[in-house]
Amino acid sequence: TVTGRILTTSNNQSDDGAQEFRLLVGALNKTIYARNGVVNQSGEVVDGVCFTPKDTITFRLRYFLPHGDIEKFKLTDFVPLPVLKVPTSLSGGGICSVPSANSWCFHPNNTFNLGPVSVNTDTAANSVTFNFNTFDNPVSTPVLVDLLFTLPVTADPFADGLFLTNQLQASESNSFDEQVAQVAIKRFLVCEPALNLTKGVVAKDGPGTFTKPITPSFTPPPGASGVKRFSSAIISPVSSLGLDSNLNGIDANDLVTFAIVVENQGAHPAYDVRITDTIPAGFVIPSGGDLNLVVTNGIGTLLSYTGAPTDLFTSAGIQLNDPTNGVLGPLGGTLGANIAVITYNLRASWPGVTSPPPPDALMACQSLTNTASLLNYAGIEGGPNFVGSGYGLQNKDSATVTAANATITKCILDANNNCLPAAQAPKLPIGGKARYRVVVTIPEGVSKNAFLVDTLDSGLAIVEPNPPTIGFIKAVPSNATDLVFTKTGALEGKITNSGRTLTFDLGNVINLNTDNTTAERLTVEYTAVVLNTLANERGVKLNNSVQWTAD
């Protein structure tokens, strides 16, 4: 509305006509234009395409100015760390189809030619700013700012399969020097190696029970030299194959096969893969080539490595040699190429005839745990180590082998000195006697500080022999010298607790035999009498129990 006074008259006149108009602002757009210098037919890289170490990524920044006039105009692109790192400067300029790494240029569709452009980088903010400043287009025709810049994807450790968002900000000032900003974002997918290590016991040449079913099967040790040990392909997911099994019940001189499986669960190849392992006391490296260290991929193709076989058990470990595209392929690539399988044998230490037994001798019931570890892997040859970065999976795993313990049987003997079934236990009167037999099967190796303790119920007492003695039983051929006792003197038991407790303190018992088909046993036979006590009434059941302990 316009109000004013007409000078030629004394009357005031009003005009309530009005017109409103709005200045158009620019339109901002950001896309990923090229991967490794290759432009998709659509002019934009499809969402979900992997960007990996050694790749380059080219961004396209467009800003449409409808009238060609602008003040304090700039484009600032914030790129995500650590996958992209802004250099101290961007080279380039002019017009090109795709700029090289760490450079920029105008796209051929660019129509901006109203003044110079300065390019600044900020390594702290990890951003690139294109400054266009202020310009006036005399004819006020539309202008398209269309520029490209390219950055290399770093090899720094990062999570596989993660989308990262890249943010572009366009800012300009209006006539009142108020800043007006727009934001455009574009995400891209990062693909990295992601290794997972699994360790387990997979084969044996003696007794023992695996804690899990193992698929596929493995040949018993020592196995053919330099040949894969598994019967069929090992493919992802490894977690379903039981390859982290443990083993219970081995004895001295047995050969045991361990498997270390390194699985790349990431979408990019792995390079510089280095592994180490440990040997616990109770195991030794076999002589005569029986270590048989073999490294293959998941289908059994041999993989070369740097280092001697025994270097696996040093702090340096062994390193798998990289072909051009890395030693472990991406998940979902060639069958089994994302997996490395390392198999080797260790021998349970045999004590020999020494007293005291050597510190590495296998002890009965001993738990032997060895741990394999990934020391290194990278996204490119010679790249930064992913281990310990927080972006990997399981970098170490342990396998446990438990030595066998002694087993015990006990029975009441009949008149012919044969064991009676438990259901045929005799019914005895007061003063009646029963003869018992205890048989202890001693595992091969060392039973340290061994005790055999037999305890009778109240109402029973041992009467003969006094003192009871140890006898020997062995399957063919009979040979008591396979069992060595470090305690001197006769192997006599001590009767205490009014005849109710029989104790043998045997010291260290060493079973020198290494034939798994032959058992070595101790026997004790004694006679107990039913006592004349108030508690011993008709129908009362009198029991006894025997226990073997060893450190």
C-alpha positions, 0 to 999 in steps of 0.5 A, a space after each residue: 500500500 502506498 499513501 501520499 499527499 497530492 500537492 495540488 489539492 488539500 486531499 490525501 490519496 491512498 494506493 493499496 496495490 502491492 507486488 512481491 517477488 523472491 530471488 531464486 537460489 541455487 540447486 545443489 547436487 552431489 554424486 559419485 562420478 567414477 571408480 578407478 577412473 571408470 565412468 558408469 554409463 549413467 554418469 554415476 556409480 551405482 549405490 552399493 559398489 564396493 570401494 577398496 584400498 588402492 581404489 580411487 573415488 571421483 566426486 561430482 559437485 554441481 550447483 545450478 545458479 538460475 540468474 548467474 549472480 552470487 556473493 561469497 559463494 563456496 562449496 565445501 566437501 567433508 570427506 570421511 576418515 580414515 578411508 579418505 584423507 584430504 591431501 595438503 593441496 589439490 592440483 589440477 583445474 581446467 576441463 577434463 573427463 576424470 581427474 587423477 588422484 588428489 586433483 580436480 577439474 571442471 566437468 565438460 558440462 560446466 558453464 561457469 566462467 565468471 571468475 577464478 576459483 581457489 581451492 583450499 584443503 583442511 587436513 584437520 577437518 578433512 575437507 576441500 573448499 572451492 571458493 568462487 567469491 562474489 561475481 555479477 553476471 551482467 546478462 543474468 543468465 543461468 550458470 552451472 558450476 560442475 566440477 570433479 575431484 578424485 581422492 584415493 581410498 586409503 589402506 588404513 584398517 576399517 570395518 568391512 561392509 560399512 556405508 560412509 556418508 560424504 557431505 557437501 555444503 554450498 554457502 552464499 550470502 544475500 544482500 544483507 550479508 546473511 549466509 545461506 547454506 545447503 547440504 547434499 550427502 552421498 554415501 558409498 560402501 567400503 569393503 575390507 578384509 576381515 580375517 577370523 582365526 579358528 584353531 582345533 585338534 582334528 586328528 590323532 594316532 592313539 586313544 582319545 575323544 574329540 569334543 565335537 564332530 569334525 567335518 571334513 575328516 582328516 587323515 591320522 598323523 603323521 600324514 603324507 608329507 606336503 599333502 592336504 590332510 582333509 578329505 573334502 573342501 573347507 568352505 565358509 562358514 568355517 564355524 559350522 565345521 567343528 574345526 575348533 574341537 578339543 581332544 580328551 584322553 591322549 597318552 605319552 608318545 601319541 601324535 596329535 594333528 592341529 589345524 589353524 584355519 584363517 577365513 577371510 569373511 570380508 569383501 576384499 582380499 587380504 595381504 601380508 597374512 602372518 601367523 604364530 602358534 605355541 607349544 605347551 609343556 607336554 608336547 614336543 616337535 616330532 623328529 624325522 619330518 613328522 611335524 609335517 606342516 602343510 599350508 593350503 587353501 580351502 580346496 587343498 591347493 598348496 600355499 607357499 609361505 616365508 619361514 621354516 616350518 618350525 618358525 610357526 612356533 616363534 614370535 615371528 611366525 610364518 607369513 603366507 606369500 602374496 600373489 598379485 591379488 592377495 593370498 586370501 580372496 574375498 568372501 563369495 569369490 573363488 571357492 575356498 580361496 578365502 581360506 587358509 588351512 595350516 595343519 601340523 603334528 605334535 608329539 605328546 612327550 615321552 618321559 623316558 627312564 628318568 627320576 624325577 621325570 623331565 619338566 616337559 613330560 606328559 602328566 596324567 590328566 594334564 591339560 595342554 593348551 596352545 594358542 594360535 594368533 594372527 600377527 598381521 594382515 593388510 588390505 594391500 601389500 605392505 599396508 597397515 596392520 589390521 590386527 589390533 585395530 578393532 576392525 577385525 574378527 577373532 585374531 587368536 584361538 586356543 585348542 586344548 588336549 587333555 591327557 588320560 587319567 588312570 581308570 579303576 575297576 573294583 569287584 568282589 571275588 568268588 571262590 574261583 577268584 573271578 569277579 562277581 557281577 554287582 548284582 551277585 554281591 554275597 550276603 554275609 553274616 557277622 564275621 563273614 569275609 569278602 575278598 576284593 580286587 582293585 585294578 588300576 589302568 595306568 596311562 602312558 606318561 607320568 602320574 605324579 604324586 600318585 595315591 590309591 585310597 580305598 575306603 570301606 563303610 563303617 561295619 567293615 574292616 580289612 583283615 588280610 594281607 597286612 600290609 596289602 601290596 601292589 601286584 602287576 597285570 599287563 596284557 600280553 606280554 606281561 612285563 611289570 618293568 614298564 611301570 617305574 616307581 620313583 618311591 623306593 621300598 616295597 609298594 605296601 599300603 597303610 591300613 588306618 581308621 580301624 581297618 576301614 582305610 587303605 592308602 598307597 602312597 606311590 610317588 611318581 608312577 611312570 609308564 614307559 610303554 608306548 604301545 596304545 594296544 597294550 594296557 599297563 595295570 596295578 592290582 590290589 587284593 585284600 580281604 574284609 570282614 563284617 564286624 559285629 556292631 549294632 549298625 550291622 543289622 539284617 539287610 544292611 548294605 555295606 559299600 566301599 569306594 576306591 579313588 586314584 589321585 595324581 597331580 
